[in-house]
């Protein structure tokens, strides 16, 4: 595994890692056995929690 060695490389790494994490969250939500409305509420709840954490 090659890891970045400079600031630009780390920024790109973190950006791609964030994309992977978001895809995994969306995949998990899609697999839930609830209505589309409930899935939407869950997604917006997660978004709100992330926004709260960014403020801290």
TALIN-V783523 format. One record per residue. N is the residue number from 1. PHI is phi in radians with two decimals (* if undefined). BURIAL is 1 if it has 16 or more other ideal C-beta (glycine too) atoms within 10 Angstrom, else 0. D_LAST is the distance of its C-alpha to the last C-alpha in whole Angstrom. Layout:
N|PHI|BURIAL|D_LAST / N|PHI|BURIAL|D_LAST
This chain:
1|*|0|33 / 2|-1.71|0|32 / 3|-1.87|0|29 / 4|-1.12|0|28 / 5|-2.09|0|29 / 6|-2.31|0|27 / 7|-1.07|0|24 / 8|-1.08|0|25 / 9|-1.11|0|26 / 10|-1.16|0|23 / 11|-1.07|0|21 / 12|-1.14|0|24 / 13|-1.04|0|23 / 14|-1.11|0|20 / 15|-1.12|0|20 / 16|-1.18|0|23 / 17|-1.13|0|21 / 18|-1.11|0|19 / 19|-1.08|0|22 / 20|-1.08|0|23 / 21|-1.06|0|20 / 22|-1.14|0|20 / 23|-1.12|0|24 / 24|-1.17|0|24 / 25|-1.11|0|22 / 26|-1.09|0|24 / 27|-1.08|0|27 / 28|-1.09|0|26 / 29|-1.15|0|25 / 30|-1.04|0|29 / 31|-1.36|0|30 / 32|-1.13|0|30 / 33|-1.64|0|33 / 34|-2.40|0|31 / 35|-1.21|0|32 / 36|-1.04|0|31 / 37|-1.07|0|29 / 38|-1.16|0|27 / 39|-1.07|0|26 / 40|-1.13|0|25 / 41|-1.08|0|23 / 42|-1.09|0|21 / 43|-1.04|0|20 / 44|-1.16|0|19 / 45|-1.12|0|17 / 46|-1.13|0|16 / 47|-1.04|0|15 / 48|-1.08|0|13 / 49|-1.09|0|11 / 50|-1.12|0|10 / 51|-1.06|0|9 / 52|-1.06|0|7 / 53|-1.18|0|5 / 54|-1.20|0|6 / 55|-1.27|0|4 / 56|-1.16|0|0
